[in-house]
Amino acid sequence: MPIPVINFDLRLKRIPAHVADLPDEAEVPRLHYERSANDSWATLFYFERNLQRLHVHLAASERHMHRLHIMTLLSLVGAFERFLKEVAAVCIDQVGQLVLDDRLDVFNLKGDAFAAHFDAGTMGKSLCESSTWLDCDQINKRFKKILADPFKDGAFQLFPKNAPPPQSDRKRLVEIVFQLRHSIVHNAAVITESDALKFRLLTRALIVGSRVLWPSKGDVWYVKLFLDQTVDELNAEIGDRLAILMTTLHADDPNLMDPATKAQELADLFRRPSQIGHEIRHPT
């Protein structure tokens, strides 16, 4: 029987058009993360629960479940990276047109890259969506500039290097998670010798290279719990810092914004109380 001829040019070009609507939670970065992270974990739980109802070969099912663990872990890190992008875009959209300094120069986009993302809908999305957000030092640099007081370098950091625990632990643990993602994406979950060296420095433990990453369900669960907690903390810190910056801008020029309206806007975007000047608002 002849092998069927497949028009790959036609078939692959169709794939980007096979889409579904964004969930309602996509309007709020924190809620968008929670929806994606919970969906990823629910997928893992769904398959595990239904496998228990079937008569399957134990070794084969365990092997496939471990691969699903890897895919779920990768999805969790992807949701976390997207949260960072989306919350940075929110900050830029709030501040970008109110301060005429060099804070946006931290995004070194070439014209073609910016043009490709210009239809994203907002300045923040255009600047943030084309960048990767998988390096703690680079993330620090970006948020420090975005949320700096006008014409100042700023001091705000999401992953401070010399802070006392638990903030100092946050940077090291996020770097471990990012390195896990690197091994999965770039080396098909193989921990190479160079990966092992990086893990050794981050974990301060002996990590053997030339092995396949084989995470348990518990490993994935702890990654999710850690990222859930980290997103909660970062969302609060970024939202509070943005409100302080808005208060500074309003004090310098009261005509820039209505503080009550802006406080309500930030409260809804960050899903937490927000105060600008004397105006305090809660999420609706």
Residue, then its C-alpha position, 0 to 999 in steps of 0.5 A: m500500500p503506497i504511503p499517502v502524500i501529506n501536504f505539510d505546507l498546508r497542514l502546518k500553516r493551519i495549526p495557528a488558526h486552530v484556537a479557542d477564546l481566552p478565559d475570562e481570567a485573562e484580563v487579570p494577570r494573577l487570575h490568568y496564572e491561577r487558571s492556567a496552573n490549576d488547569s495543568w494540575a487538574t489535567l494530571f489528576y484527571f489522567e491519574r484518576n482515570l488510569q486507576r479505573l483501567h487494567v493497564h501495564l504498571a511499568a508502561s503507565e508509570r513511564h507515561m505518567h512521569r512524562l506527563h509530570i514533566m509536561t505539567l511542570l513545564s506548563l506551570v513554569g510557562a504560566f509563571e513566565r506569562f504572569l511576569k509578562e502580563v503584570a509588567a505590561v500592566c505597569i507599563d500601560q499605567v505609567g508609560q504615558l505619564v512619565l517622559d523619562d528613559r524607563l522604557d529603554v530597558f526593553n532593547l527591541k528592534g523595530d521589526a520585533f516591536a512592529a510584529h507585536f504592535d497589534a497586541g493592543t497596548m504599549g505594555k503588551s507590545l514591549c513585553e510579549s516579544s521578550t523572554w522572562l526567564d532570568c531573575d537578574q533581567i527581570n529585576k532590571r526591568f521592573k526596577k526601571i518600570l516602577a522607578d520614581p520619575f528620572k531616577d534609577g529606582a530601587f524596587q526588586l522582585f528578586p533581591k540578592n542580599a535580602p534576608p530570607p525568605q526574599s533571598d530564598r525566592k531568587r534561588l528557588v525561582e532560578i532552580v525552577f527556571q533551570l528545570r524548564h531549561s533542561i526540559v525545553h532545550n535538552a528533552a528533560v536530559i540533565t546534561e553535565s553543564d546543567a548538573l553543574k548549574f543545579r549543583l551551584l543552585t541547590r548546593a548538593l551533588i547533582v549527577g549529569s547525563r541523566v533524565l529528569w524523572p519528577s514525581k507527582g509530589d515534585v510537580w505539586y511542590v513546584k505548583l505550591f511554590l509558584d502559587q505563593t510566589v505569584d501571590e507575593l509578587n502580585a502584592e509587591i508590584g501592585d503596592r509599588l505601582a500605587i506608591l508611584m501613582t501617588t507620587l505622580h499625582a502629588d507632582d501633578p494633580n491633573l494627571m489622574d483622578p486618584a479614586t478612579k485610578a485606585q479602583e483600576l489598580a484594585d481590579l487589576f491586582r485583585r487587592p486593595s489599592q491606595i493612591g493619596h488618600e483614596i482607598r479602593h477594593p476590587t469589585 
